[in-house]
Amino acid sequence: MDSWPLYLVLLLFHTSSELEVTGPASPHTVLVGSRVLLPCRFSVDTPPVNPIFLAVFWKFGDKELLKYDKGILNYNKDISSRLRMTIDGQAAMSGDVSLTIDNVTISDKGIYTCSVIYSPDRQEKEIELHVQASPKVKIMKKSFLRNEENRLHCSITDFYPSNIKVSWFKNGQILITSDTGKPQRNSDGTYMVNSSVIITPAETQDNMIIECQVEHESLVNSIKDNYTVVYGVVPKVQIFSSRRGEDQEQVFFCDVQGFYPEAMTVNWLLNRRKIEIPSKNADGSFNKESYYRVQSSPDNQVTNISCEVQHETLMDPVIKTLRLPREDEDELGSSTTSLMAAILGSFLVTVAVSLAVFYKKIYKDRGFQQFLVSPIYMPEMWGEDRKVTLYCTASNCPKKVQVTWTVTDADGQSVMMSDRESEKEKLPSDYTVRTDQSQADGQSFMIPDEVIENERLLSDYTVRTDQSQTDRMHNVITALNITPSVSKHRDTKIVCKFICDGKTKERKIKWKFQLPKPQIADENPIKLSLCDSGDVLCSASLQNFSPKDIQITWSCGVGHYQDLETFKETVIVNSQQTFDADSECRIPGDLFKEPGFKVRLHWRHESMDGPKWREVSATDLPWRPQIGDIIIQDWLHSAEAKLQCTISGYFPDNLDVKWFRREPGKQELYLVSPSEKYKLPVMDVTRQEDRTYTCTASLIVTVSRRTDHGAEFICQVGHPSMERPLERRTGELSVKGIPLIGNFVQMDRYISLDVDSFYPKDITITWSRAWNNPEDYKRIPDSSIQNTSHQNNDRTYRLTSRCEGLTLIDRANPNGIFLKLMVDHDGLQSPLVHVFLRLDGNYYLLQKGQKKFKLPKLPME
């Protein structure tokens, strides 16, 4: 819209005015859906305002929204939001040309320009509008499962701008394991985001409150939604089938039991596609159908059928599938008609039990119809309430079907049950039929007096029957719910009787009820672990039993057992719908030091003839000693040698360590005891991070070549956890003798000395000489050296070495002559070296270059 022509006109008629336009300096913030006033005021130096000279324009960005000209308000017809925006014409004459916007939306945010012309002046102000939308927060409440991961979702919707903070709290404590997605934009410009958290509540954790807290710039304070956790039970689902003998009809059941809360959805899928069963009629009324017929043809063959169960305790739906043979795989090679049925109801005190039944009928002749009855089918599954459900079906009856169940228990007592209210009226006052009937046709028949018992007998049974029509033929599905006992139902006869248009068909089964007995591991039935306190934690797991009640006790002692307090006991439902029990007790670790000490686990259960038990003793302790190799030092004659080995990983700490000696060439072992020859240091025992013990066992021996060469030492370790001791051997030891140099004498030109106590015999003696310079030694020839050796009584060796250190030249000036002796032997880490100095007719032994002593003289022989 072009406003400049108008502006030029105003300039022609009014040439003296002073205009001032004012507006807010800071952005204006408003919530979505509210009304906002964008302030804009003006003043002139010569009031009152003359409308002839006044023109007001409001723009949003570069688009004109409206104008006020000569007292008339005009809107831009190209702007869709024009009807929500206005200015007050009367207030404009007072200088107030503020823009009012109703029902603010996200698209209204931005820069608004208020332009005022009061001829000949023009001024404008920009007003920035910020729009916010406050979030809504809602936790998607669901039932939790104990000791399992549960994902809780929180939906945060309708907020703007997109920056948002989501926090999760459990009983006031923040949870750091939450996961918040990326905000997604809605069609109205607002955002939404989903956040979730995984929580694993403990078995005993009750009264848990979970909060989803949201912080956003549109909020003064954070907002939140909370949920007080309710615990549920996961549905147990199985799909199974039963063929009807000669009729070649196959019944498919989807059994969903033992779940809580009640809300639950069961869907059938054919070839992985969900079946949508129509329920609304053309006249707007609704049907609740139990059956759905599917025609299978060569072009549309059903290859598998699935039962999908959705429940709030499930993170994902449970889907059970059965594969169906194709028509060309069927033995009869005939066409297939499939009929689906579903029952949703409640059996006795079961929270909610649903049955869904799918029929597959194979006709030899498409026009052939007959009254068909299936066998009685009972799935091998029952829940915590220990109820067993038996099913039977009948179809193709021209009239409604009457159903009667008869149960004869092991004592010969019979109970007859029907789902018909008319029959209930004919029973004696002390006979109560518990029934859940979906349909009845008003007909009746008498239950014989001889099978009527009292309410006590009937309380164990409930009957539910569901009837429907297909092609004007009546079909029925009936279920008998039994609360069994081992004594009453150890040998039971069950009859299901159908009456169709005066004709009767029966199905019978014999059933022996056996409760699942507790199972315990054959190996290591009682597991042992160590506590920081030094106690031993004993734990055991009994599995796959039913019913839930079980008595587990612990005891310990030597011969006479005393009861122990159970530290912890839990019983849970397993995937087979039976029960598992875990029990723990603590026992002071020192008790296992006592010979014969045992820990015993007892358990009793309704399924067992009597109590059973398992026990562990010290020999079952898993913390058996591990012994390392014996560390052997060099065995040197006349020196002390230490033998030591490390023993680790044992508990308790009563370790029995003994050292034995085997003499050379003999097999007998002799116990080593402390003496002058043997020392047995106290063992250094430490406790490791895994709570077991480690020690080092040592034996110190004063070594003799005569007695110890060829001997063997054995470290033997005994412990309560072992029936036989462990041992490590040194093998035959080799004793070495270290050469000892002594008995130094001089005989005129000769030096004589003894090298004693060395073994083995091989030894190297080297003499060398230097004149005035002790660094420039020359080897003395063997002709100037005389060595003689012999064996000592201790079987070491001694050698006498005599060296003539002076030559003919040296005799003229026998001063400043250096002689060096070097002895090398296997018993030495490095050769022994002695240096002698000839001075003034005497030999001196030097030490670090200094005279140590003068060698004694002996006369020449």
Secondary structure, DSSP 8 states (H G I E B T S, - for coil): ---HHHHHHHHHH-----EEEE--SS-EEEETTS-EEE--EEEESS-S--GGGEEEEEEETTEEEEEEETTEEEE-TT-TTGGGEE--HHHHTTTB--EEESS--GGG-EEEEEEEEETTEEEEEEEEEEEEB--EEEEE---B-TTS-EEEEEEEEEEBSS--EEEEEETTEEES--EE---EE-TTS-EEEEEEEEE---TT--S-EEEEEEE-TT-SS-EEEEEE--B-B--EEEEEEEE-GGG--EEEEEEEES-BSS--EEEEEETTEE-----B-TTS-B---SEEEEEEBTTB---EEEEEEE-TT-SS-EEEEEE---GGGSSS---EEEEEEEEEE--TT-S-EEEEEEEEEE-SSTT----EE---B--S---TT--EEEEEEEEEESS--EEEEEEE-TTS-EEEEES-HHHHHTS-TT----EEES---S------GGG---HHHHTTEEEEEEEEEETTEEEEEEEEEE---TTTSSSEEEEEEEEETTEEEEEEEEE-------B--SS-SEEEEE-TTSEEEEEEEEEEESSS--EEEEEEESSSEEEE-EEEEEEEE-TTSSEEEEEEEEEEGGGGGSTT-EEEEEEE-TTSSS-EEEEEEGGG-S---EE---EE---BTTSEEEEEEEEEEESSS--EEEEEEE-TT---EEE---SSSEE----EEEE-TTS-EEEEEEEEEE--HHHHTT-EEEEEEE-TT-SS-EEEE--S---BB--EEEEEEEETTEEEEEEEEEBSS--EEEEEEEES-TT--EE--GGGEEEEEEE-TTS-EEEEEEEE---HHHHHS-SSEEEEEEEE-TT-SS-EEEEEEEETTEEEEEETTEEEEE--B----
